[in-house]
Amino acid sequence: MPALAHPLPTTLDEAHQLIVRQQERIAGLEKQAARVVVLEQQVETLQKQLEELVAKLGSSSRNSSKPPSSDSPEQRAARPKRKGSGRPHGGQPGHPRHERALYPPEQVTRTEQYFPESTCACGGAVAVDWENPYRHQVTDIAPPPPPEVTEHQFYHGVCQSCGNQHHSQWPDWVPSGQMGAGVIAWMVVLAGQFRLSMRQTQLLLWEVWQVRFSTGAISKAQGQSIPWMGPLYRQVGEHVRGQAVCHADETRHYRGTDTYWLWALADNTVTYFMTHYSRGKAAADALLGSFTGYLVTDHFSGYGNVPPERRQLCWAHLIRHFRKMAGRCGGGGMVGKRLLLIACATVRTHHRWQQHPEGAARYRRRILRLRRSFQATLSLGEALDNCKRTRNQCKHLRKDEAMCWTFLKDTRIPLTNNRAERVIRPYVQWRKTSFASQSAQGDRFRPTVLTVLGTARQLGMDMATLMRYVCSQGLAHKPVAVRFPLGQVCTRKPLQMA
């Protein structure tokens, strides 16, 4: 029989002492157990913080909504390189030849003619082919003409009989300011299309046309053009809200140090911009107005008032989120890899059908099969116990799962929101190269000029000529009658697939 660590008490006092020692030992164990619980809670908290920091550190433009310009050098180096085709650079053998188009004879400023020798070395006369000369054109830019300065002289006189003062009348067509329509038009185009700051606009006007104005005068002229562009701005807004399919997106806009938001609503022909102090549902409702078509967006909750049956989520955004989920450990990473595989297969199947639309029935069967796999994987992610972040994301997406497949209702609905991201990109570049707006006038000017000039460019119109007409009518205090040649509003009747 093994010896006891502590001999059994033989007296009552020894028994009491043993009981006291055991109670002290139990109290110490209880303190240690409580400390273990506290330490476990701290470990769990630190583990969550570590996961958040690792996820934040690993976020890039490939697995989140961050722009590519925010990627670190390491993330840029880790981007997958596109595989080369193995073909040499430049034109490929057998491709159609591309040549510089010649100007027609009526657009040629000056013609120089060169003739061969009149006699050959053999002594014979050379007959010149007058019909088919070889034409070689050299294009140059002539020095810009000096500015057209018109001086308006207003005389006054005094009646020789009664001494009354008489002044000449100011014609309505004479501008009250120091700028004509052409100058204001170019100030608007240089800012809205070429994203020049006021200082750069001032410098370019002097370098090209030897016209000098202060930055304050340039700002005043740009603000003066806002109501003149108003009819065109409202025309675009009414037109785009009547389309069958539109894209929406938003980005930050700064007034001084305050953060506002620039919203964009676009279809394939026009683009409408709006600034708002909020990024919430009220701002989205103000942007959409009476729009009742299909809307393509990211998974932002600000568009939550749009009925789910009329909203299509961008699959490019979903793929980036799934790629981030796939980088996690355990069951969350497994679910993310599965969702990423299904999303890529969906996009690939859709692109293949666009190239070969005759297989619509087979395409629909494949898409529906992918949708069932998508739903099953989301349900699997909802049941995860060891990855709260993935579980919540799957639960959130499961609720909006129907909005991922709205493109099955109408062939005109695209899978991605690339259209809105492309039209909003010029403003992001403008925001980075120019100072923030400093007043409500700047908040109105930027969306107005982006809408008018962006739509003119999409329609193939000369932006400077358009703005000259607009500014001419505005300076003459006439209603601006210029309008975009927009076609009839598209029908909202869906095009069902065969």
For each residue, the residues with C-beta under 8 A, 3 or more apart:
1:
2:
3:
4: 7 8
5:
6: 18
7: 4
8: 4
9: 12 14 15 17 18
10: 14
11: 14 15
12: 9 15 16
13: 16 17
14: 9 10 11 17 18
15: 9 11 12 18 19
16: 12 13 19 20
17: 9 13 14 20 21
18: 6 9 14 15 21 22
19: 15 16 22 23
20: 16 17 23 24
21: 17 18 24 25
22: 18 19 25 26
23: 19 20 26 27
24: 20 21 27 28
25: 21 22 28 29
26: 22 23 29 30
27: 23 24 30 31
28: 24 25 31 32
29: 25 26 32 33
30: 26 27 33 34
31: 27 28 34 35
32: 28 29 35 36
33: 29 30 36 37
34: 30 31 37 38
35: 31 32 38 39
36: 32 33 39 40
37: 33 34 40 41
38: 34 35 41 42
39: 35 36 42 43
40: 36 37 43 44
41: 37 38 44 45
42: 38 39 45 46
43: 39 40 46 47
44: 40 41 47 48
45: 41 42 48 49
46: 42 43 49 50
47: 43 44 50 51
48: 44 45 51 52
49: 45 46 52 53
50: 46 47 53 54
51: 47 48 54 55 389
52: 48 49 55 56
53: 49 50 56 57
54: 50 51 57 58
55: 51 52 58 59 324 389
56: 52 53 59
57: 53 54
58: 54 55 63 324 327
59: 55 56 63 64 66 324
60: 63 64 66 71 72 75
61: 64 66 67 68 70 71 75 320
62: 75 79 320 323
63: 58 59 60 320 321 323 324 327
64: 59 60 61 320 321 324
65: 298 317 320
66: 59 60 61 70 71
67: 61 70 428
68: 61 71
69:
70: 61 66 67
71: 60 61 66 68 75 76 79
72: 60 75 76
73: 76 77
74: 77 78
75: 60 61 62 71 72 78 79
76: 71 72 73 79
77: 73 74
78: 74 75
79: 62 71 75 76
80:
81:
82:
83:
84:
85:
86:
87: 92
88: 92
89:
90:
91: 95 98
92: 87 88 95
93:
94:
95: 91 92
96:
97:
98: 91
99:
100:
101:
102: 135 137
103: 107 108 137 139
104: 107 108
105: 108
106:
107: 103 104
108: 103 104 105 111 137
109:
110:
111: 108
112:
113: 133
114:
115: 118 128
116: 126 128
117: 120 126
118: 115 125 126
119: 123 124 125 126
120: 117 123 124 125 126
121:
122:
123: 119 120
124: 119 120
125: 118 119 120
126: 116 117 118 119 120
127:
128: 115 116
129: 132 133
130: 133
131:
132: 129
133: 113 129 130
134:
135: 102
136:
137: 102 103 108
138:
139: 103
140:
141:
142:
143:
144: 208 209
145: 148
146: 209 210
147: 209 210 211
148: 145 180 182
149:
150: 180
151:
152: 174
153:
154: 167 168 170
155: 168
156: 165 166 167 168
157: 165 166
158: 163 164 165 166
159: 162 163 164 166
160:
161:
162: 159
163: 158 159
164: 158 159
165: 156 157 158
166: 156 157 158 159
167: 154 156
168: 154 155 156
169:
170: 154 174 176
171: 174
172: 476 477
173: 475 476
174: 152 170 171
175: 178 179 180 475
176: 170
177: 220 221 224
178: 175 213 217
179: 175 183 184 187 213 217 221
180: 148 150 175 183 184 475
181: 184 185 468 471 472 474 475
182: 148 185 186 468 471
183: 179 180 186 187 205 211 213 221
184: 179 180 181 187 188 221 222 224 225 467 471 475
185: 181 182 188 189 464 467 468 470 471
186: 182 183 189 190 205 464 467
187: 179 183 184 190 191 201 205 218 221 222 225
188: 184 185 191 192 221 222 225 229 449 453 467 471
189: 185 186 192 193 194 453 463 464 467
190: 186 187 193 194 196 200 201 204
191: 187 188 194 195 196 197 198 201 222 445 449
192: 188 189 195 446 449 450 452 453
193: 189 190 453 457 463
194: 189 190 191
195: 191 192 426 429 430 433 434
196: 190 191 200 201 204 434
197: 191 200 201 433 434 435
198: 191 201 202 215 218 219
199: 202 203 215
200: 190 196 197 203 204
201: 187 190 191 196 197 198 204 205 218
202: 198 199 205 206 212 213 214 215 218
203: 199 200 206 207
204: 190 196 200 201 207 208
205: 183 186 187 201 202 208 209 211 212 213
206: 202 203 209 210 211 212
207: 203 204
208: 144 204 205
209: 144 146 147 205 206
210: 146 147 206
211: 147 183 205 206
212: 202 205 206
213: 178 179 183 202 205 217 218 221
214: 202 217 218
215: 198 199 202 218 219
216: 219 220
217: 178 179 213 214 220 221
218: 187 198 201 202 213 214 215 221 222
219: 198 215 216 222 223 441
220: 177 216 217 223 224
221: 177 179 183 184 187 188 213 217 218 224 225
222: 184 187 188 191 218 219 225 226 445 449
223: 219 220 226 441 445
224: 177 184 220 221 227 228 474
225: 184 187 188 221 222 228 229 445 449 467 470 471 474
226: 222 223 229 230 441 444 445 448
227: 224 230 474
228: 224 225 470 471 473 474 480
229: 188 225 226 232 233 448 449 452 470 480
230: 226 227 233 234 448 480
231: 234 235 479 480 482 483
232: 229 235 236 451 452 455 470 480 482 483 484
233: 229 230 236 237 447 448 451 452
234: 230 231 237 238
235: 231 232 238 239 483 484 486
236: 232 233 239 240 270 271 272 451 452 455 484 486
237: 233 234 240 241 272 289 451
238: 234 235 241 242
239: 235 236 242 243 270 484 486 489
240: 236 237 243 246 265 266 267 270 271 272 291
241: 237 238 246 265 272 288 289 290 291
242: 238 239 290 291 293 489 490
243: 239 240 246 267 291 293 489 490
244: 293 294 410 412 490 491 492 494
245: 267 293 294 295 296 410 412 413 414
246: 240 241 243 265 266 267 291 293 294 295 296
247: 264 265 266 267 295 296 297 417 419 420 423
248: 263 264 265 266 284 287 288 295 296 297 303 417 420
249: 263 264 297 298 417 420 421 424
250: 261 262 263 264 279 283 300 302 424
251: 261 262 264 424 427 428 431
252: 259 260 261 262 431
253: 259 260 261 262 275 427 431 436 437 443 446
254: 257 258 259 260 431 436 437
255: 258 260 436 437 438 439 440 442 443
256: 436 437 438
257: 254 436
258: 254 255
259: 252 253 254
260: 252 253 254 255 275 276 277 443
261: 250 251 252 253 275 276 277 278 279 283
262: 250 251 252 253 273 274 275 424 427 446 447
263: 248 249 250 273 274 275 276 283 284 287
264: 247 248 249 250 251 271 272 273 274 420 423 424
265: 240 241 246 247 248 271 272 273 274 287 288 291 420
266: 240 246 247 248 270 271 272 419 420 423
267: 240 243 245 246 247 270 419
268: 419
269: 455 458 459 486 487
270: 236 239 240 266 267 455 458 459 484 486
271: 236 240 264 265 266 423 450 451 454 455 458
272: 236 237 240 241 264 265 266 287 451
273: 262 263 264 265 427 446 447 448 450 451 454
274: 262 263 264 265 283 286 287 447
275: 253 260 261 262 263 443 444 446 447
276: 260 261 263 279 283 286 287
277: 260 261 283
278: 261 282 283
279: 250 261 276 283 302
280: 283 284 302
281: 284 285 301 302 303 304 305
282: 278 285 286
283: 250 261 263 274 276 277 278 279 280 286 287 302
284: 248 263 280 281 287 288 302 303 305 306
285: 281 282 288 289 305
286: 274 276 282 283 289
287: 248 263 265 272 274 276 283 284
288: 241 248 265 284 285 291 295 306
289: 237 241 285 286
290: 241 242
291: 240 241 242 243 246 265 288 295
292: 310 492
293: 242 243 244 245 246 310 492
294: 244 245 246 310 311 312 406 409 410 412 413
295: 245 246 247 248 288 291 303 306 310 311 312
296: 245 246 247 248 311 312 314 413 414 416 417 419 420
297: 247 248 249 300 303 306 311 312 313 314 417 420
298: 65 249 313 314 317 417
299: 313 314 317 318 321 397 400
300: 250 297 303
301: 281 304
302: 250 279 280 281 283 284
303: 248 281 284 295 297 300 306 311
304: 281 301
305: 281 284 285
306: 284 288 295 297 303 310 311
307: 310 311
308: 311 400 402 403
309: 402 406 409
310: 292 293 294 295 306 307 406
311: 294 295 296 297 303 306 307 308 403 406
312: 294 295 296 297 403 404 406 407 413 414 415
313: 297 298 299 317 318 400 403 404 406
314: 296 297 298 299 317 318 415 416 417
315: 318 319 343 346 347 404 415 416
316: 319 320 415 416 417 418
317: 65 298 299 313 314 320 321 417
318: 299 313 314 315 321 322 343 397 404
319: 315 316 322 323 340 343 344 347
320: 61 62 63 64 65 316 317 323 324
321: 63 64 299 317 318 324 325 393
322: 318 319 325 326 336 339 340 343
323: 62 63 319 320 326 327 336 340
324: 55 58 59 63 64 320 321 327 328 336
325: 321 322 328 332 333 335 336 339 340 390 393
326: 322 323 333 336 337 339 340
327: 58 63 323 324 333 336
328: 324 325 332 333 336 387 389 390
329: 332 333
330: 333 334 386 387
331: 334 335 384 386 387 390
332: 325 328 329 335 336 381 384 386 387 389 390 391
333: 325 326 327 328 329 330 336 337
334: 330 331 337 338
335: 325 331 332 338 339 377 380 381 384 390 394
336: 322 323 324 325 326 327 328 332 333 339 340 390
337: 326 333 334 340 341
338: 334 335 341 342 373 377 380
339: 322 325 326 335 336 342 343 374 377 378 381
340: 319 322 323 325 326 336 337 343 344
341: 337 338 344 345
342: 338 339 345 346 370 373 374 377
343: 315 318 319 322 339 340 346 347 374
344: 319 340 341 347 348
345: 341 342 348 349 370
346: 315 342 343 349 350 367 370 374 415
347: 315 319 343 344 350 351 415
348: 344 345 351 352
349: 345 346 352 353 363 366 367 370
350: 346 347 353 354 363 367 407 415
351: 347 348 354 355
352: 348 349 355 356 363
353: 349 350 356 357 359 360 363
354: 350 351 357
355: 351 352
356: 352 353 359
357: 353 354 360
358:
359: 353 356 362 363
360: 353 357 363 364 497 498
361: 364 365 498
362: 359 365 366
363: 349 350 352 353 359 360 366 367
364: 360 361 367 368 408 497
365: 361 362 368 369
366: 349 362 363 369 370
367: 346 349 350 363 364 370 371 405 408
368: 364 365 371 372
369: 365 366 372 373
370: 342 345 346 349 366 367 373 374
371: 367 368 374 375 405
372: 368 369 375 376
373: 338 342 369 370 376 377
374: 339 342 343 346 370 371 377 378 401 404
375: 371 372 378 379 398 401
376: 372 373 379 380
377: 335 338 339 342 373 374 380 381 394
378: 339 374 375 381 382 394 397 398 401
379: 375 376 382 383 394 398
380: 335 338 376 377 383 384 394
381: 332 335 339 377 378 384 390 391 393 394 395
382: 378 379 391 394 395 398
383: 379 380 391
384: 331 332 335 380 381 387 390 391 394
385: 391
386: 330 331 332
387: 328 330 331 332 384 390 391
388: 391 392
389: 51 55 328 332 392 393
390: 325 328 331 332 335 336 381 384 387 393 394
391: 332 381 382 383 384 385 387 388 394 395
392: 388 389 395 396
393: 321 325 381 389 390 396 397
394: 335 377 378 379 380 381 382 384 390 391 397 398
395: 381 382 391 392 398 399
396: 392 393 399 400
397: 299 318 378 393 394 400 401 404
398: 375 378 379 382 394 395 401
399: 395 396
400: 299 308 313 396 397 403 404
401: 374 375 378 397 398 404 405
402: 308 309 405 406
403: 308 311 312 313 400 406
404: 312 313 315 318 374 397 400 401
405: 367 371 401 402 408
406: 294 309 310 311 312 313 402 403 409 410 413
407: 312 350 410 413 414 415
408: 364 367 405 497
409: 294 309 406 413 494
410: 244 245 294 406 407 413 494 495 496
411: 495 496 497
412: 244 245 294 494 495
413: 245 294 296 312 406 407 409 410
414: 245 296 312 407 418 419
415: 312 314 315 316 346 347 350 407
416: 296 314 315 316
417: 247 248 249 296 297 298 314 316 317 420 421
418: 316 414 421 422
419: 247 266 267 268 296 414 422 423
420: 247 248 249 264 265 266 296 297 417 423 424
421: 249 417 418 424 425
422: 418 419 425
423: 247 264 266 271 419 420 426 454
424: 249 250 251 262 264 420 421 427 428
425: 421 422 428 429
426: 195 423 429 430 450 454
427: 251 253 262 273 424 430 431 446 450
428: 67 251 424 425 431 432
429: 195 425 426 432 433
430: 195 426 427 433 434 446
431: 251 252 253 254 427 428 434 436
432: 428 429
433: 195 197 429 430
434: 195 196 197 430 431
435: 197 438
436: 253 254 255 256 257 431 442
437: 253 254 255 256 441 442 443 445 446
438: 255 256 435 442
439: 255 442 443
440: 255 443 444
441: 219 223 226 437 444 445
442: 255 436 437 438 439 445 446
443: 253 255 260 275 437 439 440 446 447
444: 226 275 440 441 447 448
445: 191 222 223 225 226 437 441 442 448 449
446: 192 253 262 273 275 427 430 437 442 443 449 450
447: 233 262 273 274 275 443 444 450 451
448: 226 229 230 233 273 444 445 451 452
449: 188 191 192 222 225 229 445 446 452 453
450: 192 271 273 426 427 446 447 453 454
451: 232 233 236 237 271 272 273 447 448 454 455
452: 192 229 232 233 236 448 449 455 456 466 467
453: 188 189 192 193 449 450 456 457 463 467
454: 271 273 423 426 450 451 457 458
455: 232 236 269 270 271 451 452 458 459 484
456: 452 453 459 461 462 463 466 484
457: 193 453 454 460 461 463
458: 269 270 271 454 455
459: 269 270 455 456 484 485
460: 457
461: 456 457 465 466 484
462: 456 465 466
463: 189 193 453 456 457 466 467
464: 185 186 189 467 468
465: 461 462 468 469
466: 452 456 461 462 463 469 470 482
467: 184 185 186 188 189 225 452 453 463 464 470 471
468: 181 182 185 464 465 471 472
469: 465 466 472 473 482
470: 185 225 228 229 232 466 467 473 474 480 482
471: 181 182 184 185 188 225 228 467 468 474 475
472: 181 468 469 475 476
473: 228 469 470 476 478 479 480 481 482
474: 181 224 225 227 228 470 471 477 478 480
475: 173 175 180 181 184 471 472
476: 172 173 472 473
477: 172 474
478: 473 474 481
479: 231 473
480: 228 229 230 231 232 470 473 474
481: 473 478
482: 231 232 466 469 470 473
483: 231 232 235 486
484: 232 235 236 239 270 455 456 459 461
485: 459
486: 235 236 239 269 270 483
487: 269
488:
489: 239 242 243
490: 242 243 244
491: 244
492: 244 292 293
493:
494: 244 409 410 412
495: 410 411 412
496: 410 411
497: 360 364 408 411
498: 360 361
